[in-house]
Amino acid sequence: MGNSLRCISQEQDPNQKKPSSVVNGNSSEKHVRRLSLIPSFRRRTLLPSLSCSGSSTSSTSKKGGIKTKKKIRERHHQEHHHDHEKDSLIQEQTLAATNILFSQTPRNSNSAPPFRRSTSVVYTQPPPAAVAASVGSVSGALTPKKSTYGYVRSSSNRQRSSTDPVLKPNQLLDKELKVEGAETKRFVLVHGGGFGAWCWYKTITLLEKHGFQVDAVDLTGSGVSSFDTNNITSLSQYVKPLLHFFDTLKPTEKVILVGHDFGGACMSYAMEMYPSKISKAIFISAAMLANAQSTLDLFNQQPDSNYDLMEQVHLFLYANGKKNPPTAVDFDRSLLRDFFFNQSPPKDVALASVSMRPIPFAPVVEKLHVSEKNYGSIRRFYIKTMEDDYAVPVSLQDAMIKSNPPEQVFNLKGSDHAPFFSRPQSLNRILVEISQLPPKKSS
């Protein structure tokens, strides 16, 4: 604090004498000179005069000193004038480039911008040919050179380009979206295996800015729940906090239920239990199971190459000894970025690496039983993450969509397995769009 005050006082009164430590040239002199706010040309003339000792100097030395000062000031003036001319030239070039850019850009045009936006593409149930083509593209995408860990790195990673739009915090909300006339304005978000309510923080913020009421649930043994994951023995025990939430709703109140990853199986369980309280169900790269199917059955349908990748990331825990079935599945933290979050910001990867918890194994192997009367009466929508999702590949998502068709499918391009991290604005737009779909007319 003392040094900084000394610097400020030097700027206010240049004629003030420097402390003895500066004159004597000890170590503090270097520190003060480095922080000094006096221009360099002054410092070169003042400091030598302060270091002189003895009687008054001769008139010759005074005249020489005056001439030296004048030369230094003239040289500084010339340099300043030269810098001013360079700044003027740069400013003129900038204005000329701006005029050229605006002259080549059509005014009041509705044409597409020169860069590709990662907006979602809405399409209805794809035909079998489209499904087969997408499956083929995924198998082809897994052939490039593998990383040191043995799985494929995303080929779409790239540095930010100068043509990419720079978003400010207040631009995260798409102001064109409207929420008037929605059947319900309440969302309930169900996290995936190993995640917690914390993963929805961006989605909660964006939806609330649109006027929605949003609830994110921590399932048993997840997030802030203190329950030991190894002691969870059934799907009903795992989804108990979600069931408790529905018990607290008013009899006529409805919500939009959203699930990610293994949260799809959990929300399906709730859909069978509370069909009258759910207006729409949205699966985000989630396990959308058919009747009498388990999540383990679903993932066993993957090609061997994908299964090998999953084995590298997942670590089985045996709380009851290795002679008994696993009790939970944990993650190799060093592989989280490339497997789950290859398109997500580093701060979100760091958040996940310290927040993710093991997945209980018993609910994963339990077969789900749903009926057409309850589960089938709820409108279902699927948000499909595309090329960079290695946890639930496109081929597996297409297989689920084909065997258990939803009402509508939405493509979310450029997303990894966690679109709430990597593409929060695009995900928010789709969620709001689905909330605006009018109720189906009863036949």
Disulfide bonds with the S-S distance in Angstrom:
none
